[in-house]
Amino acid sequence: MNSLGHKASSVFPVDKLVEEGSNVTICYISRSHQNNVSCYLDGVRMHVEQLDPNVSAFHVNNVAFVRETGTNIFCEMDPKDDAGTVLFVSKVLEEPKDFSCETQDFKTLHCTWDPGSDTSLVRKQPYQSYTLFESFSGEKRLCEHKNWCDWQIAQDSQEMYNFTLVAENYLRKRSVNILFNLTHRVRPMTPKVFFKNISATNATMTWRVHSTGNHRTLLCQIELHGEGKVIQQHNASIKVNGEYLLSELEPDTQYMARVHCGDANHFWKWSEWSGENFTTLEAAPSEAPDVWRDVKSELGNRTVTLFWKPLSKSHANGKIRFYNVIVENLDKPSELEPVPIPAPANHTKLALDQCSYRIHVTANNSVGTSPASVIVISGDPGNQVEEERVNVTADGFSLSWKPQSGDVTGYVVEWCDRPQDGSCDLQWENLGPNTTSTVISSDAFRPGVRYNFRIYGISTKRIAYLLEQKTGYSQELAPLVNPQVVMSNLTSHSFTLSWKDYPTETQRSFIRGYHVYLKPKEGQCHPGFEKAALSDNSVCCKYKIDKPEQKTFVVENLQPESIYEFFVTPFTSVGEGPLDAFTKVTTPDEHSHLLIRIILPTVFCVVLIMIVCYLNSQWMKEKCYPDIPDPYKSSVLSLIKSKENPHLTIMSVKDCIPDAIEVINKPEGSKIQFSGTRNSLTETEITKPAYLYLLPAEKNYSGPGPCICFENFTYNQAASNSGSCGHVPVPPTAPSQRGLLTSLENLLKALEKNYMNSQGEIPAGETTLNYVSQLASPMSGDKDSLPTDPPVPALCSEYKMQMAIPLGLASPPLSENSSVSSVTLLDQGDHHH
């Protein structure tokens, strides 16, 4: 109780220091009687034992180190009566490990050790200390560091040393002892390294070690590092200076060489490593570039894309600055000029014709040129081979081909790394002549992408020829799209489905066939179909087409006027295409196609007839209902073709040689009414016409001379009613006359008179004329007036334009020598037409 002083309570011991693993008893003392005392060790409640009314205690066995600042202890009886303390737990002081001493210059001994765990604590002194004691000299030295200490070597050439190292803290003391000969504990100093005579493949390494006295022999170890690993190791014995030739180096390569040394007589330890970096010089490239080509022909020309792979560092022997490409025409030898392609380009395009070319490619750096890589582009387009499917393994595409006998120097396998991008990243692999299989793998291969591989043989003339062509997928995927289906040939009982092939670039796997899904209205599947459940749990009929080349399908056995739904999707080894919407189709009536077969030809024929009729309307009009000509609008100046003068186009009176003129006698008092150009007859009785014949004027003509004639009824209705047109015999000796017409002016006046009288009445008894055809077959006219045996005209003129001539215009008879046609008047006392 006296230890409380003026305090109401306290915890003992106060700030106690113990080693880890010790057993500790903690007491809680208070002036008042204790009741329900609670004690905590670093926040953990402890079991408290009450010793008397004012004292309580608890025990802690094998106490653990918690922190350098100590472990907190706290006890309380009520909020107003509490107390606490700190228990300092240190780690156990360990015996020093690996205690040793060595020298590099025979002047200082450098001793080191491993102190183990640090036992120092905050606010507790003293911390652990180390003391070095040498028994032969009796000297002692307090070390300033926890893990090393230096000892000055005496000048009396002491060789043997016996050191004791003492470790001590507040709680305990530890010690360790060593005995050694000084000459056996020598560690050389770190060498100084230099390089000289560096070339493309060699370098000389030199180094110097600080003297250890008496020119002791040193054993040195040399290491050459390249690309982060040791590639060469060598040993050398020296006194002070060392030198070693490093050979078999790669040009233009960075290396690191290092060296360390040890006493050759009494080896103790190696010195510290000492090294430097160096780079060898460049050399000419040692290997020809790996070259390949892609040939495309168009319009008789070829575009050759030449590719080459960059040389590896070990073959480039320096930085490649450019590539030389030489194109040699084998069919037309010419001077060769290299075309430099600056690096780092790896391809170039050449425009070539159909000749054969030899192409040389070399790589060049600052020192020289590589061997040439030669490839021949043949003028022969080469052969075509069938495409085969390639086997796929976990390692990649497994390719194999038949060995080729003869002059094969190797094989080349080419493919595109990224065909799905639309641009071919051409890749190839060169293989030896004895190789007939390989596995192609690439990180660029993607699932669902088709890759095409071509295998070429290389002849001794460096000509590549295609051997095999293979295609495959690194991993097949289900199709993403379905074909575009077109329906045709729809009938009441069937329709045809057709679709086009997929582009191979869009196929995610090999198509093995097609599924045709059909939803009939009656719900029953047709022959060849089977019921199938779709991904949306609907049920329909499915037909399987096992031939992927089949692109048409006829759906048969349908019902007329029924609704069907169809859908076509491809299937592969990993599944079929997506489920798209079905297309509806309705079959027509069973007899509707018959009506179409009848109606369509009928409509076609009617339209064709209308087109023909329209195109021939003028011809039909002339043949069926021609326009009635107006005789008063005719002209004697008609276009004719003269026998004597084919160039004559205007007819004059002297050129007209009429055959006959029909003369019709009209009774006096009769009238003929004309309305416009059409005639209406008022007479009921017409006398028979008389005929006037005009015969050709031939000097030696002596025949009867009547010609065939008929009346043009269009111009005179009266004549048509009479129906009298025939032949009248003409006396063999008709009197010669000067001519019927005196002049062209008289004829025109007569025509003008007729035209002026055409709108009115013609007085009865006036003589008119009718037109008579020159060439006509005999007609049934006035049978009584026809001769029983009509003579055949000896001469009939060709058809001439007809004219109407009043009788009064006739002139008196001409003389016999007249050249005008003879005129015979049958009845001059009557009125004539």
C-alpha positions in Angstrom: 0.0 0.0 0.0 2.9 2.3 0.7 4.0 2.0 -3.0 0.8 3.8 -4.1 1.9 7.1 -2.7 -0.8 9.6 -3.4 -2.4 7.4 -6.1 -5.7 5.6 -5.7 -4.5 2.5 -7.7 -1.5 1.3 -9.7 -0.3 -1.6 -11.9 3.0 -3.4 -11.3 5.7 -3.9 -12.6 6.1 -0.5 -14.1 7.7 -0.4 -17.6 9.3 -3.8 -17.2 11.8 -5.1 -19.9 11.7 -8.9 -20.5 12.8 -11.2 -23.3 10.4 -12.8 -25.7 9.1 -16.1 -24.3 9.4 -15.0 -20.6 6.6 -15.6 -18.0 5.2 -12.4 -16.3 2.8 -11.7 -13.4 0.9 -8.4 -13.4 -0.6 -7.0 -10.1 -3.3 -4.4 -9.7 -3.3 -2.6 -6.2 -6.0 -0.1 -5.1 -6.7 1.7 -1.8 -10.4 0.7 -1.8 -11.8 -2.8 -1.7 -11.9 -4.3 -5.2 -15.0 -5.6 -6.8 -15.4 -6.7 -10.5 -11.8 -5.8 -11.6 -11.1 -6.0 -15.4 -7.6 -6.1 -16.8 -6.6 -6.0 -20.5 -3.3 -7.0 -22.2 -3.0 -5.0 -25.5 -6.8 -4.9 -25.8 -7.3 -8.5 -24.8 -9.2 -9.1 -21.5 -7.3 -11.3 -19.1 -8.5 -13.7 -16.4 -7.9 -11.8 -13.0 -7.4 -13.5 -9.7 -8.1 -11.5 -6.5 -5.4 -12.1 -3.9 -6.9 -9.9 -1.1 -9.5 -7.1 -0.9 -7.0 -4.6 -2.3 -4.9 -6.7 -4.7 -5.7 -8.6 -7.9 -3.2 -10.3 -10.3 -3.1 -12.2 -13.6 -0.3 -14.2 -15.3 1.1 -14.1 -18.9 3.1 -17.1 -20.0 5.6 -17.1 -23.0 5.1 -13.4 -23.6 5.5 -12.4 -27.3 7.1 -9.5 -29.0 4.5 -7.1 -30.3 6.2 -3.9 -31.1 9.3 -1.9 -30.3 7.3 0.6 -28.3 6.1 -2.1 -25.8 2.8 -3.8 -24.9 0.0 -1.8 -23.1 -1.6 -3.2 -19.9 -4.8 -1.6 -18.4 -6.9 -2.4 -15.3 -10.1 -0.8 -14.0 -12.7 -1.3 -11.2 -15.0 1.6 -12.2 -14.7 4.5 -14.6 -13.1 6.6 -11.8 -10.6 4.0 -10.6 -8.2 2.7 -13.3 -4.5 2.3 -13.8 -2.0 0.9 -16.5 1.6 0.3 -17.5 3.8 -0.7 -20.4 5.5 -4.1 -20.7 8.7 -4.0 -23.0 9.3 -7.3 -24.7 12.6 -7.6 -26.6 13.7 -10.3 -29.0 16.3 -12.8 -27.8 19.9 -11.7 -28.5 21.4 -14.1 -31.1 24.9 -15.3 -31.6 26.7 -13.6 -34.5 26.7 -15.8 -37.7 29.2 -16.0 -40.6 31.9 -14.2 -38.7 35.0 -13.8 -40.9 37.9 -11.5 -41.5 39.9 -10.8 -44.7 42.4 -8.4 -46.3 42.9 -6.9 -49.7 46.0 -4.9 -49.1 47.7 -6.5 -46.0 47.0 -3.2 -44.1 43.5 -3.7 -42.9 41.5 -6.6 -41.8 37.9 -6.3 -42.6 35.7 -8.5 -40.3 32.0 -9.1 -41.0 29.1 -11.1 -39.4 25.4 -11.6 -39.4 23.9 -10.0 -36.2 20.6 -11.7 -36.5 17.4 -10.1 -35.0 17.7 -6.6 -33.6 16.8 -6.5 -29.9 16.8 -2.7 -29.5 13.6 -1.1 -28.1 12.4 2.4 -28.0 12.9 4.3 -24.7 15.1 1.5 -23.4 18.9 1.8 -23.2 21.4 0.5 -23.7 20.8 -1.3 -27.1 22.9 -4.3 -28.2 26.6 -3.7 -28.8 29.5 -5.6 -30.4 33.2 -5.8 -29.3 36.1 -7.3 -31.2 39.0 -8.8 -29.1 42.3 -10.3 -30.5 43.9 -12.7 -28.0 47.5 -12.7 -29.4 48.0 -9.0 -29.2 45.5 -8.5 -26.3 43.9 -5.6 -28.1 40.2 -4.8 -27.9 37.9 -2.7 -30.1 34.3 -1.6 -29.7 32.7 -1.8 -33.1 30.6 1.1 -34.4 28.5 -1.0 -36.7 26.2 -4.0 -36.0 27.6 -6.2 -38.8 31.2 -5.2 -39.6 34.3 -3.9 -38.1 37.9 -3.0 -39.4 41.1 -4.0 -37.6 44.4 -2.4 -38.4 47.2 -4.9 -39.2 50.3 -4.4 -37.1 53.6 -3.7 -38.9 55.3 -6.6 -37.1 54.1 -9.0 -39.8 51.8 -10.9 -37.5 50.4 -13.8 -39.5 48.1 -15.6 -37.0 45.1 -13.9 -35.5 42.5 -15.1 -32.9 39.5 -12.9 -32.8 36.5 -13.1 -30.3 33.4 -11.2 -31.2 31.1 -10.4 -28.2 27.5 -9.4 -28.7 25.7 -7.9 -25.7 22.4 -6.2 -24.6 20.6 -5.3 -21.4 19.5 -8.8 -20.8 22.3 -11.2 -22.0 25.7 -11.6 -23.8 26.8 -13.7 -26.8 30.2 -14.4 -28.3 31.9 -16.2 -31.3 35.6 -17.0 -32.0 37.8 -17.4 -35.2 41.5 -18.3 -35.7 43.2 -17.8 -39.1 46.5 -17.1 -41.0 46.6 -13.7 -42.6 48.0 -15.0 -46.0 45.1 -17.3 -46.3 42.5 -14.6 -46.0 43.5 -12.5 -49.0 40.7 -11.2 -51.3 42.1 -9.2 -54.4 40.8 -5.7 -55.1 38.3 -5.1 -57.9 40.0 -5.0 -61.3 39.9 -2.1 -63.8 38.7 -3.3 -67.3 39.5 -1.9 -70.8 38.8 -2.9 -74.4 41.0 -2.5 -77.5 41.2 -3.7 -81.1 37.4 -4.2 -81.5 36.4 -5.6 -84.9 33.3 -7.2 -86.4 34.1 -10.6 -84.8 36.9 -10.0 -82.2 37.7 -7.8 -79.2 40.7 -7.7 -76.8 39.9 -7.3 -73.1 42.5 -6.0 -70.7 42.3 -5.4 -66.9 44.6 -4.4 -64.0 44.5 -5.5 -60.3 45.9 -3.4 -57.5 49.0 -4.9 -56.0 48.5 -7.2 -53.0 52.1 -7.3 -52.2 55.0 -9.6 -53.2 53.4 -9.9 -56.7 51.2 -12.8 -55.8 49.7 -14.9 -58.6 46.1 -14.3 -59.2 43.5 -16.5 -60.9 41.0 -14.5 -62.9 37.6 -15.6 -64.4 36.2 -13.9 -67.5 32.6 -13.9 -68.6 31.0 -12.6 -71.9 27.3 -11.7 -71.8 25.1 -11.3 -74.8 21.3 -10.7 -74.8 21.2 -11.0 -71.1 22.9 -14.4 -70.7 26.5 -15.8 -70.4 27.7 -17.0 -73.8 31.4 -17.4 -73.1 33.5 -18.2 -69.9 37.3 -18.2 -69.7 40.0 -18.4 -67.0 43.4 -16.6 -66.9 46.4 -16.4 -64.5 48.1 -13.0 -64.0 50.4 -11.1 -61.7 49.1 -7.6 -62.0 47.8 -7.0 -65.6 45.6 -9.3 -67.6 44.6 -9.6 -71.3 42.3 -11.9 -73.2 41.1 -12.1 -76.8 37.4 -12.5 -77.2 36.6 -14.2 -80.6 33.7 -15.6 -82.5 31.6 -12.5 -81.9 28.7 -11.4 -84.0 29.0 -8.2 -86.1 27.2 -5.1 -84.9 26.3 -6.7 -81.6 26.5 -5.2 -78.1 28.3 -7.3 -75.5 29.2 -7.0 -71.8 32.5 -8.6 -70.6 33.4 -8.8 -66.9 36.3 -10.3 -64.8 37.1 -11.1 -61.1 40.2 -12.5 -59.5 41.3 -14.6 -56.5 44.5 -15.7 -54.9 45.9 -18.6 -56.9 48.0 -20.1 -54.0 45.6 -19.9 -51.1 42.2 -19.2 -52.6 39.9 -17.4 -50.2 37.3 -15.4 -52.1 36.8 -13.9 -55.6 37.1 -10.2 -55.9 34.1 -8.1 -56.9 33.1 -8.3 -60.6 34.3 -5.5 -62.9 32.9 -5.2 -66.4 32.3 -2.9 -69.4 30.0 -2.9 -72.5 31.3 -2.9 -76.0 29.8 -3.2 -79.6 31.4 -5.0 -82.5 31.7 -3.3 -85.9 29.4 -4.0 -88.9 30.1 -6.5 -91.6 28.5 -7.3 -94.9 25.2 -9.3 -94.7 26.0 -13.0 -94.6 22.8 -14.4 -96.0 20.5 -13.7 -99.0 17.1 -12.2 -98.2 14.1 -14.6 -98.1 12.2 -13.6 -101.2 8.7 -14.5 -102.6 6.3 -13.1 -105.1 2.7 -12.6 -105.9 1.8 -12.5 -109.6 -1.5 -11.1 -111.0 -2.2 -11.0 -114.8 -4.5 -8.4 -116.4 -5.0 -7.5 -120.1 -1.9 -9.3 -121.3 0.3 -7.7 -118.6 1.5 -9.0 -115.2 1.9 -7.1 -112.0 4.5 -8.8 -109.8 4.6 -7.8 -106.1 8.0 -8.8 -104.8 8.2 -9.5 -101.0 11.2 -10.1 -98.8 11.7 -10.8 -95.1 14.1 -8.6 -93.1 17.3 -10.3 -92.3 17.8 -11.5 -88.8 20.3 -9.6 -86.7 22.8 -12.4 -86.9 22.6 -12.3 -90.7 22.2 -8.6 -91.3 25.6 -7.8 -89.6 24.6 -4.2 -89.3 21.8 -1.8 -90.2 20.3 -2.6 -93.6 20.2 0.7 -95.6 18.6 -0.4 -98.9 17.7 -3.4 -101.1 18.9 -3.7 -104.7 16.4 -5.3 -107.1 17.7 -6.3 -110.6 15.1 -7.5 -113.2 16.6 -9.6 -116.0 14.6 -10.4 -119.2 15.4 -14.0 -120.2 13.8 -13.7 -123.6 15.3 -10.3 -124.5 18.7 -9.9 -122.9 19.5 -6.3 -122.1 21.7 -4.2 -119.8 20.9 -4.8 -116.1 20.4 -1.8 -113.8 19.7 -2.3 -110.1 16.8 -0.5 -108.5 17.5 0.6 -104.9 14.6 0.2 -102.5 15.2 2.1 -99.2 14.9 0.1 -96.0 12.8 -0.7 -94.0 10.6 -1.4 -97.1 9.8 -5.1 -97.5 8.2 -5.2 -101.0 8.0 -3.5 -104.4 5.7 -3.8 -107.4 7.0 -4.6 -110.9 5.0 -4.2 -114.2 6.1 -7.0 -116.5 4.9 -8.4 -119.9 4.5 -12.1 -120.7 8.2 -12.8 -121.1 10.2 -14.8 -118.5 12.2 -12.8 -116.0 15.0 -13.5 -113.5 14.9 -11.3 -110.4 17.9 -10.7 -108.1 17.4 -9.2 -104.7 20.3 -8.2 -102.4 20.5 -6.4 -99.0 23.1 -3.7 -98.4 24.5 -2.1 -95.3 27.3 0.4 -94.8 30.0 -2.3 -95.3 28.8 -4.4 -98.2 26.2 -6.5 -100.0 24.6 -9.7 -99.1 24.4 -12.8 -101.4 21.7 -12.5 -104.1 18.4 -14.1 -103.7 17.2 -15.3 -107.2 13.6 -16.0 -108.3 12.3 -16.6 -111.8 8.9 -15.4 -113.1 8.0 -17.7 -115.9 6.1 -16.7 -119.0 4.1 -19.9 -118.6 0.9 -19.2 -116.6 1.2 -22.5 -114.8 -1.3 -25.2 -114.0 -4.4 -25.2 -111.9 -5.0 -27.7 -109.1 -8.1 -28.6 -107.2 -8.6 -27.2 -103.7 -8.5 -29.6 -100.7 -9.5 -29.2 -97.1 -6.6 -29.1 -94.6 -6.5 -30.8 -91.3 -6.4 -28.7 -88.2 -4.7 -29.7 -84.9 -4.1 -28.0 -81.6 -0.7 -26.8 -82.9 -2.1 -25.3 -86.1 -2.7 -26.3 -89.8 -1.2 -29.6 -90.6 -0.1 -29.6 -94.3 1.4 -32.5 -96.2 2.1 -33.1 -99.9 3.5 -35.7 -102.2 7.2 -35.7 -102.7 8.4 -34.5 -106.1 11.1 -36.3 -107.9 13.6 -34.6 -110.1 15.1 -31.1 -109.9 13.2 -29.8 -106.8 15.4 -27.7 -104.6 12.8 -26.9 -102.0 9.2 -26.1 -101.3 7.3 -22.9 -100.4 4.0 -22.7 -98.5 2.2 -19.4 -98.8 -0.9 -18.0 -97.1 -2.6 -14.8 -96.1 -2.5 -13.9 -92.4 -5.5 -11.5 -92.4 -7.8 -12.3 -95.3 -10.9 -11.0 -93.5 -9.5 -7.5 -93.7 -9.7 -7.5 -97.4 -5.9 -7.0 -97.8 -3.7 -10.0 -98.0 -0.8 -9.9 -95.5 1.2 -12.4 -97.5 3.2 -14.9 -95.5 5.4 -17.8 -96.7 7.7 -20.5 -95.3 10.6 -22.0 -97.1 11.2 -25.7 -96.7 13.9 -28.1 -97.7 13.7 -30.6 -100.6 13.3 -33.6 -98.3 10.4 -32.0 -96.4 6.9 -33.2 -97.3 4.9 -31.9 -94.3 4.7 -28.9 -92.0 2.5 -27.3 -89.3 1.6 -23.7 -89.9 0.7 -21.7 -86.8 0.3 -17.9 -86.2 -1.0 -15.6 -83.6 -2.9 -13.8 -86.4 -5.2 -16.9 -87.1 -8.7 -16.1 -86.0 -11.8 -18.5 -85.5 -14.3 -18.4 -88.3 -11.9 -17.2 -90.9 -11.0 -19.3 -94.0 -7.3 -19.6 -94.8 -6.0 -20.7 -98.1 -2.6 -22.4 -98.4 -0.7 -22.9 -101.6 2.3 -25.3 -101.9 4.9 -24.6 -104.6 7.8 -26.6 -105.7 11.1 -24.7 -106.6 13.0 -26.1 -109.5 16.8 -25.8 -110.0 16.1 -22.9 -112.3 14.4 -21.1 -109.4 10.9 -21.4 -111.1 8.0 -21.9 -108.7 5.2 -24.2 -109.8 2.0 -24.9 -107.9 1.7 -28.4 -106.5 -1.3 -28.3 -104.2 -3.9 -25.9 -102.8 -5.5 -26.4 -99.4 -8.1 -24.5 -97.4 -9.4 -24.7 -93.8 -10.4 -22.9 -90.6 -8.4 -22.7 -87.4 -11.9 -23.0 -85.7 -15.2 -23.3 -87.4 -18.1 -21.2 -86.3 -21.8 -21.3 -87.0 -23.0 -19.2 -90.0 -24.2 -15.7 -89.3 -26.3 -15.1 -92.4 -28.7 -17.0 -94.5 -28.9 -17.1 -98.3 -31.2 -14.7 -100.2 -33.9 -17.0 -101.5 -35.9 -16.2 -104.6 -39.3 -17.9 -105.3 -40.3 -18.7 -108.9 -42.5 -21.0 -111.0 -45.5 -20.7 -108.6 -48.3 -23.1 -109.5 -51.3 -24.4 -107.6 -49.3 -27.5 -106.5 -45.7 -26.4 -106.4 -43.1 -23.5 -106.4 -39.4 -23.4 -106.8 -36.8 -21.9 -104.4 -33.4 -20.8 -105.6 -30.5 -19.0 -104.0 -27.0 -17.9 -104.8 -23.7 -19.2 -103.4 -22.0 -17.5 -100.5 -18.7 -15.6 -101.0 -16.0 -17.8 -99.4 -14.8 -14.7 -97.5 -18.0 -14.5 -95.5 -18.3 -18.2 -94.7 -17.4 -18.9 -91.1 -17.2 -22.7 -91.7 -17.6 -25.2 -94.5 -21.2 -25.4 -95.6 -22.3 -29.1 -95.7 -25.8 -28.5 -97.0 -29.1 -26.6 -96.5 -32.2 -27.0 -94.4 -35.5 -26.0 -96.0 -38.2 -25.3 -93.4 -41.8 -25.3 -94.4 -44.9 -24.5 -92.4 -48.0 -25.9 -94.2 -51.4 -24.7 -93.4 -52.8 -28.2 -92.8 -49.9 -29.0 -90.4 -48.9 -32.2 -92.1 -45.4 -32.7 -93.5 -45.0 -33.6 -97.2 -43.1 -36.6 -98.3 -39.3 -36.1 -97.8 -39.9 -33.6 -95.0 -39.7 -34.4 -91.3 -41.0 -32.5 -88.3 -38.4 -30.3 -86.5 -38.5 -28.0 -83.5 -36.9 -24.5 -84.0 -35.0 -22.5 -81.5 -38.2 -20.5 -80.7 -39.9 -23.8 -79.8 -42.1 -23.7 -82.9 -42.7 -26.9 -84.9 -42.4 -27.1 -88.7 -41.3 -29.4 -91.4 -37.7 -29.7 -92.4 -36.1 -31.0 -95.6 -32.3 -31.7 -95.6 -30.2 -31.0 -98.7 -26.9 -32.9 -98.3 -25.3 -31.4 -101.4 -23.9 -27.9 -100.7 -23.6 -27.3 -104.5 -27.4 -27.6 -104.9 -28.9 -24.2 -104.9 -32.5 -24.9 -106.0 -35.4 -26.9 -104.4 -38.9 -27.6 -105.7 -41.6 -27.7 -103.1 -44.3 -30.0 -104.4 -47.6 -31.7 -103.4 -49.2 -28.4 -102.4 -52.9 -27.6 -102.1 -54.4 -24.9 -104.4 -55.4 -21.6 -102.7 -53.3 -22.4 -99.6 -50.8 -20.4 -97.5 -47.4 -21.7 -96.9 -44.3 -20.3 -95.1 -40.7 -21.3 -96.0 -37.2 -20.5 -94.8 -33.8 -21.7 -96.0 -30.6 -21.9 -93.8 -27.2 -23.5 -94.3 -25.9 -26.1 -91.9 -22.2 -26.9 -91.0 -20.4 -29.2 -88.6 -20.9 -26.7 -85.8 -24.5 -25.7 -86.4 -26.9 -24.0 -88.8 -27.6 -20.4 -89.6 -29.7 -18.0 -87.5 -33.4 -18.3 -87.4 -34.9 -15.6 -89.7 -38.4 -14.6 -90.5 -40.4 -17.0 -92.7 -41.7 -15.9 -96.1 -45.3 -16.4 -96.9 -46.6 -17.7 -100.3 -50.1 -18.4 -101.4 -50.8 -21.0 -104.1 -53.2 -19.9 -106.9 -56.4 -21.5 -108.1 -56.0 -24.7 -110.0 -57.6 -23.4 -113.2 -56.2 -19.8 -113.2 -53.1 -20.8 -115.2 -55.3 -22.2 -118.0 -57.1 -18.8 -118.3 -53.8 -17.1 -118.4 -52.5 -19.4 -121.2 -55.6 -18.5 -123.2 -55.9 -14.8 -122.5 -52.3 -13.8 -122.9 -51.9 -15.2 -126.5 -55.3 -13.7 -127.4 -54.3 -10.3 -126.2 -51.0 -10.6 -127.9 -52.6 -11.5 -131.2 -55.0 -8.6 -131.0 -52.3 -6.1 -130.2 -50.2 -7.5 -133.1 -53.1 -7.2 -135.5 -53.7 -3.6 -134.4 -50.0 -2.7 -134.9 -50.0 -4.3 -138.4 -53.2 -2.5 -139.3 -51.9 0.8 -138.1 -48.7 0.4 -140.1 -50.6 -0.5 -143.2 -53.5 1.9 -142.8 -52.7 3.9 -146.0 -52.4 0.7 -148.0 -55.7 -0.5 -146.5 -57.3 2.8 -147.3 -56.2 2.8 -150.9 -57.3 -0.8 -151.3 -60.6 -0.7 -149.4 -62.0 2.8 -149.6 -59.8 5.1 -151.7 -60.6 8.8 -152.0 -62.8 9.9 -155.0 -60.7 12.1 -157.1 -61.9 15.5 -158.4 -61.7 15.5 -162.2 -61.6 19.3 -162.3 -58.4 19.3 -160.3 -56.5 17.2 -162.7 -54.0 18.7 -165.1 -52.7 17.8 -168.5 -49.3 18.8 -167.2 -49.0 15.5 -165.4 -45.8 13.7 -164.7 -45.1 11.1 -167.2 -42.3 8.9 -168.3 -41.7 9.5 -172.0 -40.6 6.6 -174.0 -38.5 8.7 -176.3 -37.1 11.0 -173.6 -36.9 9.4 -170.1 -35.8 12.8 -168.6 -39.0 14.5 -169.8 -41.3 15.2 -166.8 -43.9 17.7 -168.1 -46.4 16.3 -170.8 -47.2 18.5 -173.7 -50.0 18.0 -176.1 -47.9 16.6 -178.9 -46.7 13.8 -176.5 -50.2 12.6 -175.7 -51.2 9.7 -178.0 -54.7 8.8 -176.8 -56.3 5.5 -177.8 -59.9 6.4 -178.0 -62.4 8.9 -176.9 -65.9 7.8 -176.0 -68.6 10.0 -177.5 -72.0 10.0 -175.7 -75.1 11.5 -177.3 -77.4 13.3 -174.9 -81.1 14.2 -175.8 -81.8 17.9 -175.8 -83.4 19.3 -172.7 -81.8 16.9 -170.4 -79.8 18.2 -167.5 -77.1 16.7 -165.3 -76.7 18.2 -161.9 -73.2 18.2 -160.3 -72.8 18.8 -156.6 -69.2 19.5 -155.8 -67.2 16.8 -157.4 -69.9 14.1 -157.2 -72.6 13.7 -159.9 -76.3 13.1 -159.5 -78.1 12.0 -162.6 -81.6 13.4 -163.4 -82.1 11.7 -166.7 -83.9 8.4 -166.8 -82.9 7.5 -170.3 -79.6 7.8 -171.9 -78.8 7.0 -175.4 -76.1 4.7 -176.3 -72.7 6.4 -176.6 -70.8 6.7 -179.7 -67.1 6.1 -179.8 -64.3 8.1 -181.2 -61.1 6.3 -181.8 -57.8 8.0 -181.9 -55.2 5.7 -183.4 -51.5 6.0 -183.3 -50.1 7.9 -186.2 -48.1 5.4 -188.1 -47.2 6.0 -191.7 -47.6 2.5 -192.8 -50.5 1.6 -190.6 -53.2 -0.2 -192.6 -54.9 -2.5 -190.1 -58.4 -2.0 -188.7 -56.8 -0.5 -185.5 -59.5 -0.7 -182.9 -58.2 -0.9 -179.3 -59.7 -2.2 -176.2 -61.4 0.5 -174.1 -63.7 1.0 -171.1 -65.2 3.9 -169.6 -64.0 5.3 -166.2 -67.3 5.2 -164.4 -66.0 7.3 -161.6 -66.1 10.4 -163.8 -69.5 9.9 -165.4 -72.3 8.1 -163.7 -74.4 8.3 -166.8 -71.9 6.3 -168.7 -71.8 3.7 -166.0 -75.5 3.3 -166.1 -75.5 2.8 -169.8 -72.9 0.2 -169.5 -71.8 0.8 -173.0 -68.2 0.6 -173.6 -67.0 -1.4 -176.5 -65.1 -1.5 -179.7 -66.4 0.3 -182.8 -65.0 -0.8 -186.1 -63.0 1.7 -187.9 -62.7 1.8 -191.6 -59.4 0.7 -192.8 -58.9 3.9 -194.7 -59.7 6.7 -192.2 -59.3 10.1 -193.6 -56.2 11.9 -192.5 -56.7 15.0 -190.6 -54.4 17.7 -189.3 -55.3 16.7 -185.8 -57.9 16.8 -183.1 -56.4 19.7 -181.3 -55.2 22.9 -182.7 -53.1 24.1 -179.8 -52.5 23.7 -176.2 -54.3 26.9 -175.5 -57.6 25.5 -177.0 -57.3 22.5 -174.7 -56.7 24.6 -171.6 -59.7 26.8 -172.5 -61.9 23.8 -172.8 -60.8 22.5 -169.4 -61.4 25.9 -167.9 -64.9 26.0 -169.4 -65.7 22.6 -167.9 -64.3 23.7 -164.5 -66.4 26.9 -164.5 -69.6 24.9 -165.3 -68.9 22.2 -162.8 -70.8 23.9 -160.0 -73.9 24.6 -162.0 -76.0 22.9 -164.6 -74.9 21.7 -168.0 -77.4 22.5 -170.7 -79.3 19.6 -172.2 -78.0 18.5 -175.5 -74.5 19.6 -174.9 -71.8 17.2 -175.7 -69.4 15.9 -173.0 -66.4 13.6 -173.0 -65.7 10.5 -171.0 -62.2 9.1 -170.1 -61.3 5.8 -171.7 -58.5 3.6 -170.5 -55.9 2.7 -173.1 -55.1 -0.8 -171.9 -57.9 -2.8 -170.5 -59.4 -6.2 -170.9 -62.7 -6.5 -172.9 -65.7 -5.7 -170.8 -69.4 -6.3 -171.1 -70.5 -3.0 -172.4 -72.8 -2.5 -175.4 -72.8 -5.9 -176.7 -74.6 -4.9 -179.9 -71.9 -2.4 -180.8 -69.1 -4.9 -180.4 -67.9 -6.6 -183.5 -68.3 -10.2 -183.7 -64.8 -10.7 -184.5 -62.8 -7.8 -183.2 -59.4 -7.4 -184.6 -56.5 -7.6 -182.3 -54.7 -4.2 -182.2 -51.4 -4.4 -183.8 -50.0 -1.7 -181.5 -51.3 -0.5 -178.2 -49.5 2.3 -176.4 -48.6 2.1 -172.8 -50.8 3.7 -170.3 -51.1 7.5 -170.7 -52.7 10.0 -168.5 -56.3 10.6 -169.7 -57.8 13.9 -170.7 -61.3 15.3 -171.5 -61.5 17.2 -174.8 -64.6 19.0 -176.0 -65.6 18.0 -179.6 -65.7 21.6 -180.8 -62.0 21.8 -180.3 -61.4 19.4 -183.2 -59.9 20.9 -186.2 -60.7 20.1 -189.9 -59.2 17.0 -191.4 -55.5 17.2 -192.1 -53.7 16.1 -195.0 -52.5 12.5 -195.4 -49.0 13.4 -194.5 -49.9 14.7 -191.1 -48.2 13.1 -188.2 -51.1 13.5 -185.9 -53.3 10.6 -185.1 -56.3 10.0 -187.3 -59.7 10.9 -186.1 -62.9 9.1 -186.9 -66.3 10.8 -186.1 -69.2 8.6 -185.8 -71.9 11.2 -185.6 -70.9 14.8 -185.9 -74.4 16.1 -186.0 -75.0 15.1 -182.4 -73.8 16.6 -179.2 -70.7 14.7 -178.0 -68.8 14.1 -174.8 
